[in-house]
Amino acid sequence: MIDKAERLQNRLGPEIQEFRDARKTLQLGTVDKDGKPHTSYAPFAFSEQGYYILVSDLATHGQNLKHSKAVSIMMIEDENEARSIFARRRLSFDTNAELIERESALWQQGIDVMQTRLGEMIDNLSQLGDFRLYRLNPVMGRYVKGFGQAFDVTGEDLLSIVHLNEGHVQKMKEGM
């Protein structure tokens, strides 16, 4: 007999993968050496090994990745596609960024994955000395489908999905 968690995984797993695969960029939340946050974006490619990004050391997020490997990522539904601007579908993860050394087998694998997904621009950028390849390894994440439809997900395998079903808190009356 299939339990509730397995039914949820069977239903949501493909939906989450389809949502992720329909996105070509992700938002990045990085911090600098003083802990100051910075938000940016980067084109990405996903494989079973994680999320790959190719970023310049000249960019703020490139500098931040040198100092802190903790990175938050989010893929979000386009505003024009959303049924409600307040409940856009989104998939986010806390990740650990791993620098992939140039000229290594992992470098070539990552560049191949990115080139297949994003085209010849990856070939051009990967030849520039200031561009670094990072693999973002998911730790814990969340998929939000809409109001009251938030699900915790783990890692890139998405094998553990937990429905967060506690409701919103009503505004408290004065004097209570």
VMD Tcl script that builds the backbone (N, CA, C; Angstrom):
set m [mol new atoms 528]
animate dup $m
set s [atomselect $m all]
$s set {name element resname resid chain x y z} {
  {N N MET 1 A 0.837 -1.189 0.000}
  {CA C MET 1 A 0.000 0.000 0.000}
  {C C MET 1 A 0.886 1.259 0.000}
  {N N ILE 2 A 0.542 2.229 -0.815}
  {CA C ILE 2 A 1.310 3.458 -0.932}
  {C C ILE 2 A 0.875 4.421 0.169}
  {N N ASP 3 A 1.855 4.946 0.922}
  {CA C ASP 3 A 1.514 5.892 1.983}
  {C C ASP 3 A 1.373 7.296 1.411}
  {N N LYS 4 A 0.912 8.221 2.261}
  {CA C LYS 4 A 0.634 9.592 1.838}
  {C C LYS 4 A 1.884 10.282 1.279}
  {N N ALA 5 A 3.032 10.114 1.942}
  {CA C ALA 5 A 4.272 10.750 1.496}
  {C C ALA 5 A 4.676 10.259 0.108}
  {N N GLU 6 A 4.516 8.969 -0.146}
  {CA C GLU 6 A 4.880 8.421 -1.451}
  {C C GLU 6 A 3.931 8.922 -2.538}
  {N N ARG 7 A 2.635 9.033 -2.227}
  {CA C ARG 7 A 1.681 9.590 -3.196}
  {C C ARG 7 A 2.037 11.035 -3.526}
  {N N LEU 8 A 2.398 11.786 -2.485}
  {CA C LEU 8 A 2.775 13.182 -2.671}
  {C C LEU 8 A 4.016 13.279 -3.553}
  {N N GLN 9 A 5.007 12.427 -3.289}
  {CA C GLN 9 A 6.234 12.410 -4.091}
  {C C GLN 9 A 5.925 12.050 -5.543}
  {N N ASN 10 A 5.095 11.048 -5.755}
  {CA C ASN 10 A 4.755 10.611 -7.112}
  {C C ASN 10 A 4.031 11.703 -7.888}
  {N N ARG 11 A 3.247 12.510 -7.189}
  {CA C ARG 11 A 2.496 13.573 -7.831}
  {C C ARG 11 A 3.342 14.823 -8.034}
  {N N LEU 12 A 4.091 15.214 -6.988}
  {CA C LEU 12 A 4.825 16.471 -7.040}
  {C C LEU 12 A 6.211 16.361 -7.664}
  {N N GLY 13 A 6.861 15.217 -7.542}
  {CA C GLY 13 A 8.207 15.062 -8.086}
  {C C GLY 13 A 8.303 15.480 -9.546}
  {N N PRO 14 A 7.480 14.909 -10.426}
  {CA C PRO 14 A 7.528 15.307 -11.841}
  {C C PRO 14 A 7.153 16.775 -12.057}
  {N N GLU 15 A 6.207 17.288 -11.260}
  {CA C GLU 15 A 5.811 18.691 -11.388}
  {C C GLU 15 A 6.975 19.622 -11.037}
  {N N ILE 16 A 7.684 19.310 -9.977}
  {CA C ILE 16 A 8.824 20.120 -9.556}
  {C C ILE 16 A 9.926 20.066 -10.612}
  {N N GLN 17 A 10.201 18.889 -11.138}
  {CA C GLN 17 A 11.235 18.748 -12.163}
  {C C GLN 17 A 10.866 19.513 -13.423}
  {N N GLU 18 A 9.605 19.447 -13.812}
  {CA C GLU 18 A 9.146 20.189 -14.994}
  {C C GLU 18 A 9.279 21.693 -14.771}
  {N N PHE 19 A 8.901 22.144 -13.572}
  {CA C PHE 19 A 9.025 23.563 -13.240}
  {C C PHE 19 A 10.489 23.999 -13.318}
  {N N ARG 20 A 11.383 23.237 -12.690}
  {CA C ARG 20 A 12.818 23.549 -12.693}
  {C C ARG 20 A 13.357 23.583 -14.121}
  {N N ASP 21 A 13.015 22.590 -14.907}
  {CA C ASP 21 A 13.552 22.477 -16.263}
  {C C ASP 21 A 13.042 23.565 -17.199}
  {N N ALA 22 A 11.920 24.199 -16.850}
  {CA C ALA 22 A 11.372 25.283 -17.675}
  {C C ALA 22 A 12.080 26.616 -17.412}
  {N N ARG 23 A 12.893 26.694 -16.378}
  {CA C ARG 23 A 13.623 27.911 -16.029}
  {C C ARG 23 A 15.044 27.838 -16.590}
  {N N LYS 24 A 15.555 28.974 -17.027}
  {CA C LYS 24 A 16.936 29.022 -17.518}
  {C C LYS 24 A 17.836 29.834 -16.607}
  {N N THR 25 A 17.246 30.612 -15.698}
  {CA C THR 25 A 18.043 31.388 -14.754}
  {C C THR 25 A 17.545 31.115 -13.346}
  {N N LEU 26 A 18.430 31.376 -12.409}
  {CA C LEU 26 A 18.037 31.302 -11.008}
  {C C LEU 26 A 18.539 32.544 -10.299}
  {N N GLN 27 A 17.812 32.928 -9.264}
  {CA C GLN 27 A 18.227 34.047 -8.439}
  {C C GLN 27 A 19.213 33.509 -7.408}
  {N N LEU 28 A 20.231 34.308 -7.128}
  {CA C LEU 28 A 21.275 33.933 -6.177}
  {C C LEU 28 A 21.252 34.889 -4.995}
  {N N GLY 29 A 21.336 34.335 -3.814}
  {CA C GLY 29 A 21.537 35.133 -2.617}
  {C C GLY 29 A 22.903 34.772 -2.060}
  {N N THR 30 A 23.846 35.725 -2.116}
  {CA C THR 30 A 25.199 35.499 -1.617}
  {C C THR 30 A 25.495 36.545 -0.546}
  {N N VAL 31 A 26.584 36.332 0.182}
  {CA C VAL 31 A 27.024 37.314 1.172}
  {C C VAL 31 A 28.502 37.603 0.969}
  {N N ASP 32 A 28.889 38.848 1.274}
  {CA C ASP 32 A 30.297 39.206 1.132}
  {C C ASP 32 A 31.068 38.850 2.399}
  {N N LYS 33 A 32.340 39.189 2.428}
  {CA C LYS 33 A 33.203 38.811 3.552}
  {C C LYS 33 A 32.778 39.455 4.860}
  {N N ASP 34 A 31.977 40.543 4.790}
  {CA C ASP 34 A 31.477 41.202 5.994}
  {C C ASP 34 A 30.058 40.768 6.357}
  {N N GLY 35 A 29.523 39.808 5.597}
  {CA C GLY 35 A 28.172 39.319 5.855}
  {C C GLY 35 A 27.068 40.133 5.209}
  {N N LYS 36 A 27.415 41.088 4.365}
  {CA C LYS 36 A 26.426 41.914 3.672}
  {C C LYS 36 A 25.803 41.102 2.538}
  {N N PRO 37 A 24.479 41.010 2.498}
  {CA C PRO 37 A 23.828 40.193 1.467}
  {C C PRO 37 A 23.807 40.877 0.103}
  {N N HIS 38 A 23.730 40.056 -0.921}
  {CA C HIS 38 A 23.652 40.534 -2.298}
  {C C HIS 38 A 22.750 39.584 -3.081}
  {N N THR 39 A 21.865 40.153 -3.875}
  {CA C THR 39 A 20.970 39.362 -4.719}
  {C C THR 39 A 21.337 39.593 -6.175}
  {N N SER 40 A 21.383 38.509 -6.930}
  {CA C SER 40 A 21.684 38.589 -8.353}
  {C C SER 40 A 21.033 37.399 -9.051}
  {N N TYR 41 A 21.440 37.151 -10.268}
  {CA C TYR 41 A 20.929 35.981 -10.985}
  {C C TYR 41 A 22.026 35.416 -11.864}
  {N N ALA 42 A 21.801 34.189 -12.302}
  {CA C ALA 42 A 22.742 33.563 -13.235}
  {C C ALA 42 A 22.011 32.499 -14.047}
  {N N PRO 43 A 22.351 32.356 -15.320}
  {CA C PRO 43 A 21.868 31.200 -16.067}
  {C C PRO 43 A 22.429 29.939 -15.408}
  {N N PHE 44 A 21.688 28.836 -15.501}
  {CA C PHE 44 A 22.133 27.606 -14.854}
  {C C PHE 44 A 21.804 26.394 -15.704}
  {N N ALA 45 A 22.453 25.309 -15.346}
  {CA C ALA 45 A 22.119 23.996 -15.903}
  {C C ALA 45 A 22.076 23.028 -14.727}
  {N N PHE 46 A 21.163 22.087 -14.787}
  {CA C PHE 46 A 20.999 21.107 -13.718}
  {C C PHE 46 A 21.375 19.726 -14.230}
  {N N SER 47 A 22.055 18.982 -13.381}
  {CA C SER 47 A 22.276 17.563 -13.633}
  {C C SER 47 A 22.130 16.848 -12.302}
  {N N GLU 48 A 22.250 15.543 -12.314}
  {CA C GLU 48 A 22.138 14.770 -11.080}
  {C C GLU 48 A 23.173 15.212 -10.058}
  {N N GLN 49 A 24.257 15.846 -10.496}
  {CA C GLN 49 A 25.313 16.295 -9.598}
  {C C GLN 49 A 24.993 17.625 -8.913}
  {N N GLY 50 A 24.043 18.393 -9.428}
  {CA C GLY 50 A 23.690 19.679 -8.831}
  {C C GLY 50 A 23.402 20.731 -9.874}
  {N N TYR 51 A 23.366 21.974 -9.424}
  {CA C TYR 51 A 23.117 23.131 -10.269}
  {C C TYR 51 A 24.459 23.754 -10.633}
  {N N TYR 52 A 24.705 23.962 -11.919}
  {CA C TYR 52 A 25.948 24.564 -12.380}
  {C C TYR 52 A 25.707 26.008 -12.792}
  {N N ILE 53 A 26.624 26.886 -12.360}
  {CA C ILE 53 A 26.619 28.274 -12.808}
  {C C ILE 53 A 28.039 28.645 -13.208}
  {N N LEU 54 A 28.148 29.518 -14.183}
  {CA C LEU 54 A 29.434 30.019 -14.658}
  {C C LEU 54 A 29.407 31.524 -14.435}
  {N N VAL 55 A 30.225 32.007 -13.487}
  {CA C VAL 55 A 30.156 33.418 -13.112}
  {C C VAL 55 A 31.539 34.059 -13.134}
  {N N SER 56 A 31.536 35.355 -13.374}
  {CA C SER 56 A 32.776 36.125 -13.447}
  {C C SER 56 A 33.219 36.572 -12.058}
  {N N ASP 57 A 34.521 36.546 -11.845}
  {CA C ASP 57 A 35.089 37.109 -10.621}
  {C C ASP 57 A 34.863 38.613 -10.540}
  {N N LEU 58 A 34.567 39.255 -11.664}
  {CA C LEU 58 A 34.330 40.693 -11.683}
  {C C LEU 58 A 32.959 41.058 -11.123}
  {N N ALA 59 A 32.029 40.111 -11.134}
  {CA C ALA 59 A 30.687 40.347 -10.619}
  {C C ALA 59 A 30.690 40.258 -9.091}
  {N N THR 60 A 29.789 40.994 -8.465}
  {CA C THR 60 A 29.697 40.972 -7.004}
  {C C THR 60 A 29.462 39.563 -6.494}
  {N N HIS 61 A 28.552 38.820 -7.135}
  {CA C HIS 61 A 28.291 37.459 -6.658}
  {C C HIS 61 A 29.503 36.556 -6.872}
  {N N GLY 62 A 30.297 36.816 -7.891}
  {CA C GLY 62 A 31.534 36.058 -8.097}
  {C C GLY 62 A 32.527 36.299 -6.972}
  {N N GLN 63 A 32.656 37.555 -6.561}
  {CA C GLN 63 A 33.519 37.887 -5.421}
  {C C GLN 63 A 32.996 37.241 -4.139}
  {N N ASN 64 A 31.688 37.290 -3.950}
  {CA C ASN 64 A 31.101 36.725 -2.734}
  {C C ASN 64 A 31.307 35.219 -2.643}
  {N N LEU 65 A 31.245 34.531 -3.770}
  {CA C LEU 65 A 31.432 33.076 -3.765}
  {C C LEU 65 A 32.843 32.689 -3.329}
  {N N LYS 66 A 33.783 33.589 -3.486}
  {CA C LYS 66 A 35.146 33.321 -3.026}
  {C C LYS 66 A 35.233 33.313 -1.504}
  {N N HIS 67 A 34.319 34.051 -0.852}
  {CA C HIS 67 A 34.382 34.219 0.600}
  {C C HIS 67 A 33.404 33.345 1.362}
  {N N SER 68 A 32.292 33.028 0.758}
  {CA C SER 68 A 31.287 32.223 1.451}
  {C C SER 68 A 30.682 31.227 0.477}
  {N N LYS 69 A 30.664 29.988 0.864}
  {CA C LYS 69 A 30.122 28.934 0.003}
  {C C LYS 69 A 28.631 28.719 0.240}
  {N N ALA 70 A 28.059 29.410 1.225}
  {CA C ALA 70 A 26.618 29.313 1.481}
  {C C ALA 70 A 25.879 30.211 0.489}
  {N N VAL 71 A 25.024 29.613 -0.325}
  {CA C VAL 71 A 24.293 30.342 -1.355}
  {C C VAL 71 A 22.839 29.892 -1.342}
  {N N SER 72 A 21.951 30.852 -1.395}
  {CA C SER 72 A 20.534 30.553 -1.535}
  {C C SER 72 A 20.164 30.759 -2.997}
  {N N ILE 73 A 19.400 29.823 -3.556}
  {CA C ILE 73 A 18.969 29.956 -4.953}
  {C C ILE 73 A 17.450 29.859 -5.033}
  {N N MET 74 A 16.896 30.502 -6.047}
  {CA C MET 74 A 15.453 30.428 -6.260}
  {C C MET 74 A 15.160 30.506 -7.750}
  {N N MET 75 A 14.256 29.647 -8.191}
  {CA C MET 75 A 13.675 29.721 -9.521}
  {C C MET 75 A 12.219 30.118 -9.304}
  {N N ILE 76 A 11.742 31.101 -10.049}
  {CA C ILE 76 A 10.401 31.628 -9.795}
  {C C ILE 76 A 9.623 31.784 -11.096}
  {N N GLU 77 A 8.343 31.546 -10.993}
  {CA C GLU 77 A 7.433 31.683 -12.127}
  {C C GLU 77 A 7.418 33.133 -12.607}
  {N N ASP 78 A 7.374 33.326 -13.913}
  {CA C ASP 78 A 7.299 34.648 -14.491}
  {C C ASP 78 A 6.010 35.339 -14.034}
  {N N GLU 79 A 6.091 36.628 -13.779}
  {CA C GLU 79 A 4.918 37.391 -13.332}
  {C C GLU 79 A 3.759 37.273 -14.315}
  {N N ASN 80 A 4.060 37.263 -15.605}
  {CA C ASN 80 A 3.007 37.200 -16.624}
  {C C ASN 80 A 2.297 35.855 -16.673}
  {N N GLU 81 A 2.933 34.801 -16.132}
  {CA C GLU 81 A 2.338 33.467 -16.142}
  {C C GLU 81 A 1.567 33.167 -14.860}
  {N N ALA 82 A 1.796 33.946 -13.818}
  {CA C ALA 82 A 1.232 33.648 -12.502}
  {C C ALA 82 A -0.259 33.971 -12.430}
  {N N ARG 83 A -1.005 33.079 -11.757}
  {CA C ARG 83 A -2.422 33.346 -11.507}
  {C C ARG 83 A -2.587 34.476 -10.502}
  {N N SER 84 A -1.662 34.533 -9.540}
  {CA C SER 84 A -1.681 35.595 -8.535}
  {C C SER 84 A -0.250 36.057 -8.305}
  {N N ILE 85 A -0.061 37.351 -8.339}
  {CA C ILE 85 A 1.268 37.904 -8.112}
  {C C ILE 85 A 1.746 37.615 -6.686}
  {N N PHE 86 A 0.820 37.333 -5.770}
  {CA C PHE 86 A 1.155 37.055 -4.377}
  {C C PHE 86 A 1.520 35.595 -4.139}
  {N N ALA 87 A 1.293 34.765 -5.129}
  {CA C ALA 87 A 1.538 33.326 -4.925}
  {C C ALA 87 A 2.196 32.712 -6.149}
  {N N ARG 88 A 3.252 33.352 -6.621}
  {CA C ARG 88 A 3.972 32.807 -7.766}
  {C C ARG 88 A 4.634 31.487 -7.381}
  {N N ARG 89 A 4.571 30.519 -8.285}
  {CA C ARG 89 A 5.259 29.246 -8.029}
  {C C ARG 89 A 6.746 29.504 -7.945}
  {N N ARG 90 A 7.395 28.798 -7.010}
  {CA C ARG 90 A 8.829 28.973 -6.854}
  {C C ARG 90 A 9.451 27.756 -6.199}
  {N N LEU 91 A 10.709 27.548 -6.540}
  {CA C LEU 91 A 11.509 26.467 -5.991}
  {C C LEU 91 A 12.793 27.098 -5.483}
  {N N SER 92 A 13.090 26.899 -4.211}
  {CA C SER 92 A 14.293 27.504 -3.642}
  {C C SER 92 A 15.067 26.470 -2.846}
  {N N PHE 93 A 16.367 26.697 -2.745}
  {CA C PHE 93 A 17.249 25.796 -2.006}
  {C C PHE 93 A 18.323 26.589 -1.280}
  {N N ASP 94 A 18.696 26.104 -0.119}
  {CA C ASP 94 A 19.958 26.484 0.498}
  {C C ASP 94 A 20.977 25.528 -0.099}
  {N N THR 95 A 22.102 26.071 -0.565}
  {CA C THR 95 A 23.107 25.236 -1.224}
  {C C THR 95 A 24.499 25.525 -0.671}
  {N N ASN 96 A 25.391 24.621 -0.966}
  {CA C ASN 96 A 26.817 24.818 -0.734}
  {C C ASN 96 A 27.478 24.916 -2.097}
  {N N ALA 97 A 28.174 26.032 -2.330}
  {CA C ALA 97 A 28.839 26.242 -3.613}
  {C C ALA 97 A 30.200 25.553 -3.607}
  {N N GLU 98 A 30.463 24.841 -4.671}
  {CA C GLU 98 A 31.731 24.134 -4.823}
  {C C GLU 98 A 32.411 24.634 -6.093}
  {N N LEU 99 A 33.594 25.217 -5.946}
  {CA C LEU 99 A 34.365 25.667 -7.105}
  {C C LEU 99 A 34.897 24.436 -7.836}
  {N N ILE 100 A 34.646 24.382 -9.138}
  {CA C ILE 100 A 35.144 23.274 -9.954}
  {C C ILE 100 A 36.423 23.760 -10.644}
  {N N GLU 101 A 37.496 23.050 -10.399}
  {CA C GLU 101 A 38.796 23.459 -10.940}
  {C C GLU 101 A 38.822 23.350 -12.458}
  {N N ARG 102 A 39.332 24.409 -13.069}
  {CA C ARG 102 A 39.482 24.470 -14.523}
  {C C ARG 102 A 40.378 23.317 -14.991}
  {N N GLU 103 A 40.068 22.801 -16.154}
  {CA C GLU 103 A 40.841 21.718 -16.786}
  {C C GLU 103 A 40.698 20.367 -16.085}
  {N N SER 104 A 39.794 20.256 -15.125}
  {CA C SER 104 A 39.545 18.957 -14.488}
  {C C SER 104 A 38.430 18.233 -15.241}
  {N N ALA 105 A 38.275 16.950 -14.972}
  {CA C ALA 105 A 37.190 16.185 -15.595}
  {C C ALA 105 A 35.838 16.757 -15.169}
  {N N LEU 106 A 35.720 17.184 -13.909}
  {CA C LEU 106 A 34.459 17.778 -13.432}
  {C C LEU 106 A 34.160 19.093 -14.142}
  {N N TRP 107 A 35.215 19.866 -14.430}
  {CA C TRP 107 A 35.038 21.112 -15.184}
  {C C TRP 107 A 34.413 20.799 -16.535}
  {N N GLN 108 A 34.986 19.859 -17.254}
  {CA C GLN 108 A 34.483 19.544 -18.593}
  {C C GLN 108 A 33.058 19.005 -18.538}
  {N N GLN 109 A 32.750 18.172 -17.551}
  {CA C GLN 109 A 31.377 17.664 -17.398}
  {C C GLN 109 A 30.401 18.811 -17.177}
  {N N GLY 110 A 30.748 19.726 -16.262}
  {CA C GLY 110 A 29.877 20.864 -15.974}
  {C C GLY 110 A 29.693 21.777 -17.170}
  {N N ILE 111 A 30.784 22.066 -17.867}
  {CA C ILE 111 A 30.713 22.921 -19.060}
  {C C ILE 111 A 29.862 22.246 -20.136}
  {N N ASP 112 A 30.008 20.940 -20.291}
  {CA C ASP 112 A 29.194 20.209 -21.275}
  {C C ASP 112 A 27.710 20.305 -20.945}
  {N N VAL 113 A 27.373 20.135 -19.676}
  {CA C VAL 113 A 25.969 20.229 -19.251}
  {C C VAL 113 A 25.433 21.630 -19.539}
  {N N MET 114 A 26.228 22.638 -19.215}
  {CA C MET 114 A 25.793 24.024 -19.441}
  {C C MET 114 A 25.692 24.341 -20.935}
  {N N GLN 115 A 26.672 23.873 -21.717}
  {CA C GLN 115 A 26.661 24.158 -23.149}
  {C C GLN 115 A 25.454 23.505 -23.820}
  {N N THR 116 A 25.132 22.292 -23.424}
  {CA C THR 116 A 23.973 21.598 -23.989}
  {C C THR 116 A 22.691 22.378 -23.709}
  {N N ARG 117 A 22.584 22.926 -22.542}
  {CA C ARG 117 A 21.362 23.634 -22.136}
  {C C ARG 117 A 21.330 25.074 -22.615}
  {N N LEU 118 A 22.488 25.759 -22.594}
  {CA C LEU 118 A 22.489 27.203 -22.807}
  {C C LEU 118 A 23.177 27.657 -24.091}
  {N N GLY 119 A 23.798 26.742 -24.817}
  {CA C GLY 119 A 24.337 27.080 -26.125}
  {C C GLY 119 A 25.783 27.537 -26.131}
  {N N GLU 120 A 26.193 28.057 -27.298}
  {CA C GLU 120 A 27.593 28.350 -27.560}
  {C C GLU 120 A 28.168 29.473 -26.696}
  {N N MET 121 A 27.330 30.304 -26.095}
  {CA C MET 121 A 27.837 31.359 -25.219}
  {C C MET 121 A 28.678 30.760 -24.092}
  {N N ILE 122 A 28.336 29.565 -23.649}
  {CA C ILE 122 A 29.096 28.896 -22.590}
  {C C ILE 122 A 30.515 28.597 -23.075}
  {N N ASP 123 A 30.654 28.180 -24.318}
  {CA C ASP 123 A 31.995 27.942 -24.875}
  {C C ASP 123 A 32.827 29.220 -24.815}
  {N N ASN 124 A 32.214 30.342 -25.174}
  {CA C ASN 124 A 32.929 31.623 -25.177}
  {C C ASN 124 A 33.300 32.054 -23.756}
  {N N LEU 125 A 32.331 32.015 -22.845}
  {CA C LEU 125 A 32.585 32.480 -21.476}
  {C C LEU 125 A 33.575 31.590 -20.743}
  {N N SER 126 A 33.507 30.290 -20.998}
  {CA C SER 126 A 34.388 29.361 -20.280}
  {C C SER 126 A 35.857 29.541 -20.673}
  {N N GLN 127 A 36.110 30.229 -21.782}
  {CA C GLN 127 A 37.487 30.494 -22.217}
  {C C GLN 127 A 38.071 31.730 -21.545}
  {N N LEU 128 A 37.224 32.533 -20.921}
  {CA C LEU 128 A 37.698 33.754 -20.269}
  {C C LEU 128 A 38.243 33.429 -18.881}
  {N N GLY 129 A 39.385 33.991 -18.548}
  {CA C GLY 129 A 40.079 33.665 -17.307}
  {C C GLY 129 A 39.367 34.069 -16.038}
  {N N ASP 130 A 38.459 35.049 -16.102}
  {CA C ASP 130 A 37.776 35.495 -14.886}
  {C C ASP 130 A 36.493 34.717 -14.604}
  {N N PHE 131 A 36.100 33.813 -15.497}
  {CA C PHE 131 A 34.887 33.034 -15.267}
  {C C PHE 131 A 35.209 31.749 -14.531}
  {N N ARG 132 A 34.429 31.474 -13.510}
  {CA C ARG 132 A 34.588 30.291 -12.666}
  {C C ARG 132 A 33.316 29.451 -12.737}
  {N N LEU 133 A 33.509 28.149 -12.707}
  {CA C LEU 133 A 32.395 27.206 -12.705}
  {C C LEU 133 A 32.151 26.759 -11.263}
  {N N TYR 134 A 30.903 26.907 -10.833}
  {CA C TYR 134 A 30.507 26.450 -9.505}
  {C C TYR 134 A 29.399 25.425 -9.647}
  {N N ARG 135 A 29.471 24.432 -8.778}
  {CA C ARG 135 A 28.358 23.490 -8.640}
  {C C ARG 135 A 27.694 23.836 -7.313}
  {N N LEU 136 A 26.399 24.112 -7.381}
  {CA C LEU 136 A 25.621 24.433 -6.191}
  {C C LEU 136 A 24.924 23.157 -5.744}
  {N N ASN 137 A 25.334 22.667 -4.579}
  {CA C ASN 137 A 24.823 21.402 -4.061}
  {C C ASN 137 A 23.690 21.670 -3.078}
  {N N PRO 138 A 22.458 21.305 -3.444}
  {CA C PRO 138 A 21.308 21.581 -2.584}
  {C C PRO 138 A 21.382 20.846 -1.251}
  {N N VAL 139 A 20.962 21.545 -0.206}
  {CA C VAL 139 A 20.884 20.964 1.125}
  {C C VAL 139 A 19.419 20.758 1.492}
  {N N MET 140 A 18.668 21.847 1.531}
  {CA C MET 140 A 17.245 21.789 1.873}
  {C C MET 140 A 16.525 22.829 1.045}
  {N N GLY 141 A 15.297 22.518 0.642}
  {CA C GLY 141 A 14.572 23.451 -0.205}
  {C C GLY 141 A 13.093 23.489 0.071}
  {N N ARG 142 A 12.429 24.324 -0.716}
  {CA C ARG 142 A 10.987 24.477 -0.602}
  {C C ARG 142 A 10.403 24.731 -1.981}
  {N N TYR 143 A 9.280 24.064 -2.244}
  {CA C TYR 143 A 8.514 24.294 -3.472}
  {C C TYR 143 A 7.178 24.883 -3.058}
  {N N VAL 144 A 6.841 26.036 -3.630}
  {CA C VAL 144 A 5.573 26.699 -3.328}
  {C C VAL 144 A 4.742 26.719 -4.598}
  {N N LYS 145 A 3.555 26.094 -4.534}
  {CA C LYS 145 A 2.633 26.053 -5.669}
  {C C LYS 145 A 1.645 27.196 -5.637}
  {N N GLY 146 A 1.355 27.697 -4.446}
  {CA C GLY 146 A 0.365 28.748 -4.281}
  {C C GLY 146 A 0.000 28.874 -2.812}
  {N N PHE 147 A -1.078 29.573 -2.544}
  {CA C PHE 147 A -1.516 29.768 -1.170}
  {C C PHE 147 A -1.799 28.417 -0.509}
  {N N GLY 148 A -1.209 28.196 0.663}
  {CA C GLY 148 A -1.435 26.957 1.408}
  {C C GLY 148 A -0.843 25.729 0.754}
  {N N GLN 149 A 0.043 25.910 -0.188}
  {CA C GLN 149 A 0.623 24.787 -0.924}
  {C C GLN 149 A 2.149 24.904 -0.958}
  {N N ALA 150 A 2.748 24.827 0.223}
  {CA C ALA 150 A 4.202 24.876 0.348}
  {C C ALA 150 A 4.688 23.506 0.783}
  {N N PHE 151 A 5.799 23.074 0.175}
  {CA C PHE 151 A 6.323 21.737 0.425}
  {C C PHE 151 A 7.829 21.812 0.638}
  {N N ASP 152 A 8.309 21.228 1.737}
  {CA C ASP 152 A 9.749 21.104 1.931}
  {C C ASP 152 A 10.248 19.991 1.039}
  {N N VAL 153 A 11.383 20.228 0.395}
  {CA C VAL 153 A 12.020 19.219 -0.446}
  {C C VAL 153 A 13.483 19.131 -0.052}
  {N N THR 154 A 14.067 17.962 -0.248}
  {CA C THR 154 A 15.469 17.793 0.098}
  {C C THR 154 A 16.289 17.529 -1.143}
  {N N GLY 155 A 17.410 18.191 -1.225}
  {CA C GLY 155 A 18.416 17.929 -2.236}
  {C C GLY 155 A 17.911 17.836 -3.652}
  {N N GLU 156 A 18.809 17.437 -4.538}
  {CA C GLU 156 A 18.463 17.365 -5.956}
  {C C GLU 156 A 17.599 16.170 -6.300}
  {N N ASP 157 A 17.556 15.171 -5.416}
  {CA C ASP 157 A 16.754 13.998 -5.733}
  {C C ASP 157 A 15.276 14.190 -5.429}
  {N N LEU 158 A 14.946 15.191 -4.623}
  {CA C LEU 158 A 13.565 15.513 -4.271}
  {C C LEU 158 A 12.819 14.310 -3.703}
  {N N LEU 159 A 13.526 13.432 -3.023}
  {CA C LEU 159 A 12.889 12.222 -2.518}
  {C C LEU 159 A 12.057 12.442 -1.275}
  {N N SER 160 A 12.284 13.514 -0.584}
  {CA C SER 160 A 11.530 13.769 0.629}
  {C C SER 160 A 10.736 15.053 0.450}
  {N N ILE 161 A 9.425 14.925 0.357}
  {CA C ILE 161 A 8.552 16.083 0.202}
  {C C ILE 161 A 7.596 16.089 1.381}
  {N N VAL 162 A 7.550 17.196 2.091}
  {CA C VAL 162 A 6.674 17.330 3.251}
  {C C VAL 162 A 5.778 18.537 3.037}
  {N N HIS 163 A 4.462 18.324 3.108}
  {CA C HIS 163 A 3.505 19.408 2.943}
  {C C HIS 163 A 3.471 20.235 4.218}
  {N N LEU 164 A 3.688 21.526 4.082}
  {CA C LEU 164 A 3.612 22.438 5.218}
  {C C LEU 164 A 2.181 22.947 5.294}
  {N N ASN 165 A 1.421 22.405 6.208}
  {CA C ASN 165 A -0.016 22.689 6.181}
  {C C ASN 165 A -0.524 23.522 7.343}
  {N N GLU 166 A 0.357 24.219 8.050}
  {CA C GLU 166 A -0.127 25.141 9.070}
  {C C GLU 166 A -0.584 26.411 8.376}
  {N N GLY 167 A -1.726 26.931 8.809}
  {CA C GLY 167 A -2.310 28.093 8.157}
  {C C GLY 167 A -1.681 29.400 8.583}
  {N N HIS 168 A -2.089 30.459 7.913}
  {CA C HIS 168 A -1.632 31.802 8.254}
  {C C HIS 168 A -2.277 32.222 9.561}
  {N N VAL 169 A -1.631 33.106 10.270}
  {CA C VAL 169 A -2.141 33.615 11.536}
  {C C VAL 169 A -2.979 34.846 11.256}
  {N N GLN 170 A -4.157 34.894 11.848}
  {CA C GLN 170 A -5.022 36.046 11.708}
  {C C GLN 170 A -4.447 37.206 12.511}
  {N N LYS 171 A -4.723 38.421 12.081}
  {CA C LYS 171 A -4.250 39.608 12.795}
  {C C LYS 171 A -4.866 39.618 14.179}
  {N N MET 172 A -4.032 39.863 15.182}
  {CA C MET 172 A -4.514 39.910 16.554}
  {C C MET 172 A -5.197 41.247 16.800}
  {N N LYS 173 A -6.285 41.210 17.591}
  {CA C LYS 173 A -6.986 42.436 17.945}
  {C C LYS 173 A -6.191 43.181 19.011}
  {N N GLU 174 A -6.304 44.507 18.984}
  {CA C GLU 174 A -5.613 45.341 19.976}
  {C C GLU 174 A -6.067 44.948 21.368}
  {N N GLY 175 A -5.125 44.936 22.315}
  {CA C GLY 175 A -5.448 44.683 23.722}
  {C C GLY 175 A -5.576 43.211 24.067}
  {N N MET 176 A -5.297 42.293 23.141}
  {CA C MET 176 A -5.407 40.871 23.465}
  {C C MET 176 A -4.072 40.314 23.805}
}
mol reanalyze $m
mol bondsrecalc $m
mol representation Tube
mol addrep $m
